[in-house]
Amino acid sequence: MKLIIKADRLIDSNSLHPLINSALVIENGKIVEIISQDKLKDISIETFDIIDAGNSTIMPGFIEMHSHMHVNAESDAYKQVTTESNEFLLMRAVKAVRSTLSSGVTTMRDLGSKNEIAFPIKEAVNNGVIPGPRLLVTGTPITSTGGHCNSFAYEADTKDEVIKAVRRQFKKGADYIKIMSTGGGFTPGTNMRKAQYSADILKAAVEDAERLGLRVAAHCHGTAGVINCVEAGIHNLIHCSWLSENPSEMFDYHPEITDQIVAKGLFLDPTLGVDRLNQIRDPQRYKLRSELKDPVKRFEILKDMWVRGVKFVTGMDSGMTNARFDDFAVMPQVMVEDLGISNMEAIICSTKTSADCLDILQETGTLEPGKSADVIVVKGNPLEDIKLLSNVEDIILKGKIIKRDGKLLI
Ligand SMILES: [Zn+2]
């Protein structure tokens, strides 16, 4: 399989500037070279399939860092996941991974779906039985007894139990470990503001995961949980909402903890798309959530974290209410509009930084010779209008054409 993609612009996610009039040469699923279109006359292009995209932009495929493939993205999601059979959840997941790939996501990390769902789905994708992006899965998350997401999590309370849970997930084939360090909105009765685990227990999870070559992502809303995660060296903080332990005040932000996040090189997945999608699809729900997390103040905190040098990655929390599996493009849009970063910075977070967080940057996340040909072509120039990232015309995954000239081939 030999393919050349030509377009007016190419974003490789390394440089802060696009390459103009370039061509991407792909062979056997890998990027071979990126050359000027003038140089195409020097190679025998008649042996190649050619996508000539004109006024479009070639860039790395998106990386969705946070999905729950078995959840339906509707307002009854909690009831749905706690009542449906594994067989039915599995069918939902088949649809979810196809939908995610169809939006231009070429790598997806599932951050919590039952082992019985996530592992067979990954195997089916890898064996070409069903279409889906490159998958990294955690399987069931680890939580305290009765804690956040306990209905589909592995419950572990003590240090020994948590270590055992990490090893169990490793044995099942997890690519990453997910642990719930505070309560969460999805699980009635849990306390978002309080820590579910001590820093000591989280540290034991990190050390054992690292021994096994894995990294750990932790759900944390309350500041108490954030601080424990940072002390423990949790590789990827999820949400990081800085909610005060005292319910009479909203936030309890600690800039000095942010400096530790930077010093330790930890990544942040602030799940920026969900609120915007609630705002669009369910204003009443958005209003209720805003009362818990004032969006203006929330973005002030996040801006401070960005300025101090925190590495942001792009997790949708897809599957949760109103966060559908093909919604990825809303995230870089929110990063530009509400976080105030540049279009190029938002694209780099959506590709290179996220691959780095997954520890797969040697394989994907940028367009470079030798890397997997995980490529999308976006109509127009997303560096001028970030919303254009929803106009994905072509999708190539590991060199295979998934979508061509706007037409899905899966
Ligand atoms: Zn989640």
Residues whose N, C-alpha, C, O or C-beta is under 5 A from the ligand:
A	BS01	ZN	D317
